[in-house]
Amino acid sequence: MAAGRLQPDLVVDLMTTDVLNPAEGETFNAEIDIRNYGTGESGPIGVTVSVPSGLETTTPYATDAGWACTVASTTSYTCSYSGLAAGGRASRLHMPFVVAGATPGSTVPITATIAPARHESNTDNNTGSVTVAISGTCVIRGTVWHDLDRDGQREEGEPAIADGPNGVLNVRLWARQGQAIGGGSTTVNPDGSWSITARTELRYEVRVEASSAYARTSRTWVTTPPTRTW
């Protein structure tokens, strides 16, 4: 019985970005892993990485071992790799993009497509994609008060808690997602109000640090639920 033909199977194994929410004018990277899951050597590998509307090309990196990349046009990069043995994985490819004219709040898709040099056992996995959320800015605000009856609601006569060693030490926004840019901190005004300018496209957790004279109310919120102003 004849042995089966050895064939490569190149796969865009992973696509991600190093920043989840870049803003206008910022540079971020798409990170791409290419692997050969086939039984044969791949031969030279060509990869085209799309540059969609709202993003621009910039100078490709020269530090990704084994990869050679150029700007093919305003809408794509082209990269080449010498080849992969069966089961081999290429060094991770990092492609830089500049946010230029993308609408805040939109998601922009980036696609990587392999052009194999040899016949493959499967070509359906030669393309991979990732989307990146373009951030704008917003203002998140709230109020800190002394919840005398501990019911989580502010009633008449319940005073504000101001900034200071005997009051609120700080208010912080914590970005709950990894690889995200955002957050910030502020002090509290004498009337208990606070506000922080932050990036959109994130979920934030509001953390209030107060002096030991205060404890958490019976409800989740220590402040009024923050509002977001675009």
N, C-alpha and C positions, 0 to 999 in steps of 0.2 A: 504494500500500500504506500503510495507516494506521500511524502510529508506535505503539510499545508504550506501555502505560500506565505512568506514573511512580509507583513505589511505594517507600515506605521499607522498611528492614529493620533494625530496632533489635536490637542484640546486647549481652548481658552479655559484654564482650570479655575481661575479666580480673577475677578475685576473688582477693585474697590478704589476709594479716594482717601487721601491722607487728611482731608478736611471735609466735613459733612456739609458745611454751610458757608462757602466762600462768598465774599461781597464784591461789588464792583471795583475793578482795578487790582484785585488781589490775584496772586498766583497760587495754584494748588496742583497736586500731582494725581494722575490716574496711575494705579499700580496694577500690573498685569502679570499673571503667572501662566506660562505655557508649558504643557507636559506632553510627552509621547506615551500614550497608554497602549500602543500597538506592540506587535511582536517583531517588527523590523526597524532598522535605522531610518531616520526621516529624510536625510539629505538637507540641503540648505532650506532655511525657513524665511519666508517673507511675511510681514505683518503690516497691515494698514490700520491706523488708528484715526477715527473720524474726529473732526473739530466742528461741532455743530454751531449754528447761529447763536450768538450771545457769548461765545468763547473765541479766543484768538490763540494762534500758535506763538511760541517763543523759542529760544535756542534750546534744542534737545541736550540732555545731559550726556557727558562722555564717560561717566563713571559706572554704568551698568555693564559688568564684565561680559564680553562676548557679543554685545549688541552694537550695531551701528545704525544710527537714525538720522534722518534728514527731514526737513520740511518739504513735503511734496507740493503743497498748494495752500491756499488760505483755509481749506476745508479738510486737510488730512496730513498726517505724518506717515512716512514709510520707514520700516525698520527691518534689518536682516540679522540672521543668526546662522552660524555655521552648520548646525544640525544637532539632533538628539538621538542617542541610542535608545533602544526599546526600554521603556520604563524611566527614561531620563527626564529631568526637569531643568528648564532654562533658568538662569539667574533672573530675578524679578526685574521687570521692565518698568521704569518710571518715566511717565510722559507729562511734561509741564503744560498747563493751560492758564491763560489769563482771562478773567471775567471781564467782558467788554460789551456792554449793551444788553445783557440778559435782564429780563424783567424780575425784580424782587418778588419772591413768592413762587416763582416758576421752578420746574425741575427740568434739567437739561441732560439729554442722553449722550453718552460717549460709547462708541462701539469699536471693538478690535476684531479684525478679520484676518485669519491665517490664509496664506496662499501656499499650499503644499507643493513641493517639487516632485513628489512621487505619488502614485496611486495609493489611496488610503482605504482602510477597511470601513471607515465611517467618516463622512464629511459633514454630517449634521451638527457636529460640535466644534466646527472651526470658527465660530463667531460667538463672542460674548459681549455683554454690555453692562453699564452701570449708569445710574442717574445721580446727579448732584443737585441739591436744593440751593437755590440762590437766595441769600438773605438780604433783607432790608433792615431798617431800624424801627423800634417801637419804644414806647415809654410804659413801664409797668409801675403801678403806684398802689399804695394802700395806707392804712392808718392803724396805729397801735394804741390801745386803750386798756384801762384797768377794768376787767370784767368782774365787777364786784359780786354778782350773783352766780358767776361761773356757768352761764348758760350759752356762751358762745355768741350772744347777740348784744349789740350795744344799745343800752337804754339811756334815757335822760338822766343826767347826774353821774354817769360813769366817766371819769376824767381821762384825758389823754395821758400817755406816758411818753415823755420827751427823751431826748438824747442825754447821756451823762452817766457817771459811775453808779448812780442810784436808780437809773432807769434803763433805757435801751442802749446796749453797747454798740450794736451794729445790726444792719439788715443786709443779707446777702442773697443773691440769686445763684443757685447752683444748677449748672447744666447737667441734665441727667444722662445725656448720651455721650459716648466716647467719641473721640476725634472731632469734637465740636468746639467752635469758638463762641464764647458768650459769657453770660454771668456778669458779675460786678457787685459792688457793695456801696453802702451809703450810710449816713447818719440820719437821725430822725429829727424833724422840726419840733418846735415847742408845742404845736397843736397835735403832735402825734403822727403827722403825715410824712410820707417818704415817697421818693420816686427814683427809678433807675432807668437810664436809657440802655437798651439791650438790642441784641440781634433777634430777628425773626427766624422762623424755621426750626425752633427748638421748643422743648418742654422744659420749663424751669421749676425748681422747687424753691420756695421762699423760706429762708432760715433766719429766724430772729434770735439774737443773743441778748438776754436781759440780765440784770443783776440778780443776785440770789434772793432779793426781796420778793421776787415774783416767781410763780409757777405756771404751768400750762393750764388753760381752761379745760372744761369737760369736752369741748369740741376740738376738731382738728386745727382750726384756724386760730392763731394768736392775734393776727391782724385781720382787718376786713379783707375779704377775698380780693386780690389785686386786680385792677383793671388794666387793659392794654390799649394804649393810644397809638395809632399809626401816624 
